[in-house]
Amino acid sequence: MNASPIVVVAVLVVALGMAFAIGKLITRRSGRIRATEGASPAVDTSDLGLSSNGPTVLHFSADWCGPCAGVRRVVDGVCSELPGVAHVEIDMDANPAAARRLSVLSLPTTFIFDAEGRQRYRTAGVPKAADLRSALEPLLA
């Protein structure tokens, strides 16, 4: 028994609609900074180069990652406005163990750590400068 062309087209339209909706949901979450305090277990960060004098923005990147350059520009700009904030970039290909320890599943992934080395915020994608600044300013007080 063959499916009629109308049924095949209807199934394709429904599948494309669902794929579009899922893509929109994923895109909306990209770059949103979310608090992680208390949500993640303590992780050894002693070898990551975090500052003990103030907050650190750490982001994972790779040579082949296009959006990682955008994260670098945003983070460099915010760190130049907030001199007490350190910036560390880790190449995921060169240090996969650090990426595994922090459960990095996609690039770019950015973390904010406080002066005590506790992970406070995390985002996947390119964060907005205003959101990054808003997350960092209370950690400087």
C-alpha positions in Angstrom: 0.0 0.0 0.0 1.5 3.3 -1.1 1.1 6.6 0.8 -0.6 9.3 -1.1 1.6 12.3 -2.1 -0.5 14.5 0.2 0.3 12.5 3.3 4.0 12.5 2.4 4.0 16.3 2.0 2.0 16.7 5.3 4.5 14.6 7.2 7.4 16.5 5.7 5.8 19.9 6.6 5.2 18.7 10.2 8.8 17.4 10.5 10.3 20.7 9.2 8.1 22.7 11.5 9.3 20.7 14.5 12.9 21.1 13.4 12.4 24.8 13.1 10.8 25.1 16.5 13.6 23.1 18.2 16.3 25.2 16.4 14.6 28.4 17.7 14.6 27.2 21.2 18.3 26.2 21.1 19.2 29.6 19.5 17.3 31.6 22.2 19.4 29.9 24.9 22.7 30.6 23.2 24.7 33.3 25.0 22.5 33.6 28.0 24.4 33.8 31.2 23.0 31.5 33.9 24.0 31.3 37.6 25.6 28.1 38.6 26.4 28.7 42.3 25.4 25.6 44.2 24.3 23.9 41.0 27.6 22.2 40.2 29.9 20.2 42.4 33.2 21.6 43.5 35.8 21.1 40.7 39.6 21.4 41.0 40.4 24.7 39.3 44.0 25.1 40.6 45.6 24.6 37.2 43.3 26.9 35.2 45.1 30.2 36.0 42.2 31.8 37.9 42.9 35.1 39.7 42.8 35.0 43.5 42.4 38.9 43.6 39.1 39.1 41.8 36.7 37.4 39.4 38.0 35.5 36.3 36.2 35.1 33.0 37.4 31.7 31.6 36.4 30.6 28.1 37.1 27.5 26.1 37.9 27.9 22.5 39.6 26.2 19.6 41.3 27.3 16.3 38.4 25.9 14.3 35.7 27.6 16.3 34.3 30.7 14.5 32.2 32.1 17.3 35.1 31.9 19.7 36.6 35.0 18.2 33.4 36.9 19.1 33.6 35.7 22.7 37.2 36.9 22.8 36.2 40.4 21.6 33.3 40.6 24.1 35.4 39.4 27.0 38.4 41.6 26.2 36.1 44.6 25.9 34.4 44.0 29.3 37.7 43.2 31.0 39.2 46.5 29.8 36.2 48.3 31.4 36.5 46.4 34.6 40.2 46.3 35.5 39.7 43.9 38.5 38.6 41.1 36.2 41.0 38.5 34.8 40.6 36.8 31.5 41.7 33.2 30.8 41.3 31.4 27.5 41.8 27.7 27.2 42.2 25.9 23.9 39.9 22.8 24.2 42.1 20.8 21.8 45.2 21.5 23.9 43.6 20.9 27.3 40.7 18.4 26.9 41.0 17.3 30.5 40.0 20.8 31.8 37.1 20.8 29.4 35.9 17.4 30.7 36.3 18.5 34.3 34.0 21.5 33.7 31.6 19.5 31.5 32.2 21.6 28.4 30.1 20.0 25.7 30.1 22.7 23.0 32.2 25.7 22.0 32.3 28.5 22.9 31.6 28.0 26.6 32.3 30.7 29.1 32.5 30.6 32.9 32.8 33.3 35.5 34.6 32.3 38.7 34.8 34.5 41.9 38.1 35.3 43.7 37.7 32.1 45.7 37.6 29.9 42.6 33.9 29.1 42.8 32.0 28.8 39.5 29.3 31.5 39.6 28.0 31.7 36.0 28.2 29.8 32.8 27.1 30.3 29.2 27.3 28.6 25.9 27.6 30.8 22.8 28.6 34.4 22.6 27.5 36.3 25.7 26.2 39.9 25.4 28.7 42.4 26.9 25.9 44.0 29.1 25.0 40.6 30.6 28.6 39.8 31.2 29.2 43.1 32.9 26.1 42.7 35.0 27.3 39.3 36.3 30.8 40.6 37.0 30.1 43.9 38.8 28.7 42.4 42.0 31.7 40.1 42.2 34.0 43.1 42.3 32.4 44.7 45.3 
